[in-house]
Amino acid sequence: MKLPLLSSFSLTLLLFTPITQANSPCKGLANEACHSDNNCRWIESYTTKKGTSVKAYCRSQAKKRNTTSTLTPTPKEATPNNNESLPPVTAPNEIASPS
């Protein structure tokens, strides 16, 4: 009785678990093959701060970001740091009585 329930749970988990990592065309390439592919770059081996040694590997190049902004700049009058757009502040003892 428990076996079919466990199997259906495992199948459901397998079907609905998102794939978090796409296969990279650079993954597993040797140094020479990585350097010959413009979409890949070679990462030299290194040691982390915790002392873990990481072997050299090939990875995908970072994708270029769009550097042009589609947002229009905010006018200077509308910026919250512009003190000229705020009313003058007076201390409570300096408030003039109405005449």
ZADO-1210 file (C-alpha; in nm, 4 decimals, padded with zeros to 6 digits):
<atoms>
<atom x="00.0000" y="00.0000" z="00.0000" code="MET" pos="1"/>
<atom x="00.2795" y="00.2447" z="00.0845" code="LYS" pos="2"/>
<atom x="00.4784" y="00.1664" z="-00.2296" code="LEU" pos="3"/>
<atom x="00.2234" y="00.3071" z="-00.4850" code="PRO" pos="4"/>
<atom x="00.1762" y="00.6173" z="-00.2685" code="LEU" pos="5"/>
<atom x="00.5511" y="00.6731" z="-00.2500" code="LEU" pos="6"/>
<atom x="00.5883" y="00.6162" z="-00.6239" code="SER" pos="7"/>
<atom x="00.3143" y="00.8646" z="-00.7133" code="SER" pos="8"/>
<atom x="00.4664" y="01.1201" z="-00.4764" code="PHE" pos="9"/>
<atom x="00.8097" y="01.0729" z="-00.6349" code="SER" pos="10"/>
<atom x="00.6631" y="01.1043" z="-00.9832" code="LEU" pos="11"/>
<atom x="00.4742" y="01.4227" z="-00.8881" code="THR" pos="12"/>
<atom x="00.7875" y="01.5692" z="-00.7330" code="LEU" pos="13"/>
<atom x="00.9895" y="01.4862" z="-01.0426" code="LEU" pos="14"/>
<atom x="00.7350" y="01.6374" z="-01.2809" code="LEU" pos="15"/>
<atom x="00.6833" y="01.9612" z="-01.0899" code="PHE" pos="16"/>
<atom x="01.0397" y="02.0346" z="-00.9792" code="THR" pos="17"/>
<atom x="01.1689" y="02.3297" z="-01.1842" code="PRO" pos="18"/>
<atom x="01.4923" y="02.2919" z="-01.3725" code="ILE" pos="19"/>
<atom x="01.7175" y="02.5519" z="-01.2154" code="THR" pos="20"/>
<atom x="02.0206" y="02.5115" z="-01.4345" code="GLN" pos="21"/>
<atom x="02.0306" y="02.5076" z="-01.8137" code="ALA" pos="22"/>
<atom x="02.2985" y="02.3092" z="-01.9911" code="ASN" pos="23"/>
<atom x="02.5813" y="02.5334" z="-02.0988" code="SER" pos="24"/>
<atom x="02.7558" y="02.4691" z="-02.4313" code="PRO" pos="25"/>
<atom x="03.0797" y="02.5547" z="-02.2503" code="CYS" pos="26"/>
<atom x="03.0390" y="02.3091" z="-01.9640" code="LYS" pos="27"/>
<atom x="03.3066" y="02.0412" z="-01.9622" code="GLY" pos="28"/>
<atom x="03.5229" y="02.1927" z="-02.2387" code="LEU" pos="29"/>
<atom x="03.8997" y="02.1665" z="-02.2089" code="ALA" pos="30"/>
<atom x="04.1138" y="02.4808" z="-02.1906" code="ASN" pos="31"/>
<atom x="04.1965" y="02.4890" z="-02.5645" code="GLU" pos="32"/>
<atom x="03.8392" y="02.4256" z="-02.6740" code="ALA" pos="33"/>
<atom x="03.7118" y="02.6886" z="-02.4310" code="CYS" pos="34"/>
<atom x="03.9533" y="02.9523" z="-02.5656" code="HIS" pos="35"/>
<atom x="03.8543" y="02.8762" z="-02.9245" code="SER" pos="36"/>
<atom x="03.4832" y="02.9421" z="-02.8561" code="ASP" pos="37"/>
<atom x="03.3951" y="03.3157" z="-02.8338" code="ASN" pos="38"/>
<atom x="03.0886" y="03.2370" z="-02.6212" code="ASN" pos="39"/>
<atom x="03.3013" y="03.0790" z="-02.3482" code="CYS" pos="40"/>
<atom x="03.5722" y="03.1910" z="-02.1091" code="ARG" pos="41"/>
<atom x="03.8224" y="02.9966" z="-01.9023" code="TRP" pos="42"/>
<atom x="03.8195" y="03.0399" z="-01.5243" code="ILE" pos="43"/>
<atom x="04.1528" y="02.9558" z="-01.3598" code="GLU" pos="44"/>
<atom x="04.1592" y="02.7391" z="-01.0478" code="SER" pos="45"/>
<atom x="04.1390" y="02.9221" z="-00.7159" code="TYR" pos="46"/>
<atom x="04.0962" y="02.8735" z="-00.3415" code="THR" pos="47"/>
<atom x="03.7983" y="03.0239" z="-00.1588" code="THR" pos="48"/>
<atom x="03.8243" y="03.2160" z="00.1712" code="LYS" pos="49"/>
<atom x="03.7129" y="02.8998" z="00.3513" code="LYS" pos="50"/>
<atom x="04.0021" y="02.7068" z="00.1954" code="GLY" pos="51"/>
<atom x="03.8051" y="02.5084" z="-00.0628" code="THR" pos="52"/>
<atom x="04.0015" y="02.4457" z="-00.3825" code="SER" pos="53"/>
<atom x="03.8070" y="02.5013" z="-00.7036" code="VAL" pos="54"/>
<atom x="03.9430" y="02.3427" z="-01.0210" code="LYS" pos="55"/>
<atom x="03.9750" y="02.5459" z="-01.3422" code="ALA" pos="56"/>
<atom x="03.6697" y="02.5291" z="-01.5670" code="TYR" pos="57"/>
<atom x="03.5047" y="02.6731" z="-01.8755" code="CYS" pos="58"/>
<atom x="03.1910" y="02.8859" z="-01.8440" code="ARG" pos="59"/>
<atom x="02.9617" y="03.0921" z="-02.0664" code="SER" pos="60"/>
<atom x="03.0458" y="03.4553" z="-02.1254" code="GLN" pos="61"/>
<atom x="02.8259" y="03.7026" z="-01.9411" code="ALA" pos="62"/>
<atom x="02.5511" y="03.8397" z="-02.1603" code="LYS" pos="63"/>
<atom x="02.5765" y="04.2051" z="-02.2544" code="LYS" pos="64"/>
<atom x="02.3285" y="04.4308" z="-02.0812" code="ARG" pos="65"/>
<atom x="02.1394" y="04.7002" z="-02.2640" code="ASN" pos="66"/>
<atom x="02.3065" y="05.0185" z="-02.1374" code="THR" pos="67"/>
<atom x="02.0572" y="05.2602" z="-02.2904" code="THR" pos="68"/>
<atom x="01.7798" y="05.3505" z="-02.0526" code="SER" pos="69"/>
<atom x="01.4227" y="05.3847" z="-02.1698" code="THR" pos="70"/>
<atom x="01.3360" y="05.6026" z="-01.8701" code="LEU" pos="71"/>
<atom x="01.3299" y="05.9781" z="-01.9097" code="THR" pos="72"/>
<atom x="01.5311" y="06.1777" z="-01.6563" code="PRO" pos="73"/>
<atom x="01.3388" y="06.3427" z="-01.3757" code="THR" pos="74"/>
<atom x="01.3310" y="06.7235" z="-01.3879" code="PRO" pos="75"/>
<atom x="01.5359" y="06.8902" z="-01.1145" code="LYS" pos="76"/>
<atom x="01.2270" y="07.0587" z="-00.9674" code="GLU" pos="77"/>
<atom x="01.0632" y="06.7218" z="-00.8993" code="ALA" pos="78"/>
<atom x="01.3534" y="06.5609" z="-00.7128" code="THR" pos="79"/>
<atom x="01.2959" y="06.5142" z="-00.3384" code="PRO" pos="80"/>
<atom x="01.6458" y="06.6420" z="-00.2492" code="ASN" pos="81"/>
<atom x="01.5892" y="06.9851" z="-00.4010" code="ASN" pos="82"/>
<atom x="01.5406" y="07.2203" z="-00.1026" code="ASN" pos="83"/>
<atom x="01.4156" y="07.5042" z="-00.3225" code="GLU" pos="84"/>
<atom x="01.0813" y="07.3302" z="-00.3782" code="SER" pos="85"/>
<atom x="01.0082" y="07.3019" z="-00.0040" code="LEU" pos="86"/>
<atom x="00.8403" y="07.5819" z="00.1950" code="PRO" pos="87"/>
<atom x="01.0621" y="07.7629" z="00.4491" code="PRO" pos="88"/>
<atom x="01.0682" y="07.6128" z="00.7976" code="VAL" pos="89"/>
<atom x="01.0153" y="07.8398" z="01.0972" code="THR" pos="90"/>
<atom x="01.0670" y="07.7598" z="01.4630" code="ALA" pos="91"/>
<atom x="00.7502" y="07.7555" z="01.6813" code="PRO" pos="92"/>
<atom x="00.8543" y="08.0705" z="01.8724" code="ASN" pos="93"/>
<atom x="00.9140" y="08.2632" z="01.5476" code="GLU" pos="94"/>
<atom x="00.5615" y="08.2207" z="01.4102" code="ILE" pos="95"/>
<atom x="00.4092" y="08.5611" z="01.3559" code="ALA" pos="96"/>
<atom x="00.0607" y="08.6235" z="01.4899" code="SER" pos="97"/>
<atom x="-00.1969" y="08.7238" z="01.2299" code="PRO" pos="98"/>
<atom x="-00.2510" y="09.1008" z="01.2080" code="SER" pos="99"/>
</atoms>
